[in-house]
Amino acid sequence: MKVKQNMKYLLTISLCSMMDSVCLKPHTFPDVFNDIYSCQMMGYNKAIDKIEEIGIDKVNEFKIYTTFSCKPFNTI
């Protein structure tokens, strides 16, 4: 009998500075996503929220940008 595996995704976001060419330690959210679409949509939304939270002055001063990834894992 074949066991069906379900793919799930975890969202990880990093904040980086172009000035220093460094990134803070990545943050992985506790939410588990059932599909990559949902994970990516949340990634874009969280990235926007973080940039807005930091604010235009700091983002421009330190050349801050975000990156995110949706890392897959199998569940049984």
C-alpha positions in Angstrom: 0.0 0.0 0.0 1.4 3.4 -1.0 1.4 6.1 1.7 0.3 9.5 0.4 2.6 12.4 1.3 1.3 15.9 1.6 3.6 18.8 0.8 3.4 21.7 3.2 5.4 25.0 3.3 7.1 27.2 5.8 7.6 30.9 5.3 11.0 32.4 6.1 11.8 36.2 5.7 15.1 38.0 5.9 15.8 41.8 6.3 18.9 42.9 4.5 20.9 46.1 4.0 22.4 47.0 0.7 24.8 49.5 2.5 26.5 46.8 4.6 25.7 43.8 2.4 24.4 42.0 5.5 21.1 40.3 6.4 19.6 39.8 9.8 19.0 36.2 11.0 16.1 34.8 9.0 12.7 34.6 10.7 10.6 31.5 10.1 6.9 31.9 10.9 5.1 29.2 12.8 2.3 29.0 10.3 2.2 26.0 8.0 0.8 26.5 4.5 -1.0 23.9 2.5 0.2 25.3 -0.9 3.0 27.4 -2.2 0.5 30.0 -3.5 -0.8 30.8 0.0 2.8 30.9 1.4 3.9 33.3 -1.3 1.0 35.6 -0.8 1.7 35.7 2.9 5.4 36.3 2.1 4.6 39.4 0.0 2.2 40.7 2.6 4.6 40.2 5.5 7.4 41.9 3.5 5.2 44.9 2.8 4.2 45.0 6.5 7.8 45.0 7.7 8.9 47.7 5.2 6.0 49.9 6.3 6.8 49.2 10.0 10.5 50.2 9.5 9.4 53.3 7.6 10.6 55.3 4.6 13.4 57.2 6.4 15.1 54.0 7.7 14.5 52.0 4.6 16.1 54.7 2.5 18.9 55.5 4.9 20.0 51.9 5.3 18.9 50.6 1.9 16.8 47.9 3.5 15.1 45.2 1.5 13.4 41.9 2.2 13.7 38.4 0.9 11.5 35.5 1.6 11.2 31.8 0.7 8.6 29.1 1.0 10.4 26.0 2.1 8.7 22.7 1.3 8.5 19.7 3.6 6.6 16.4 3.4 4.0 15.3 5.9 2.5 11.8 6.1 
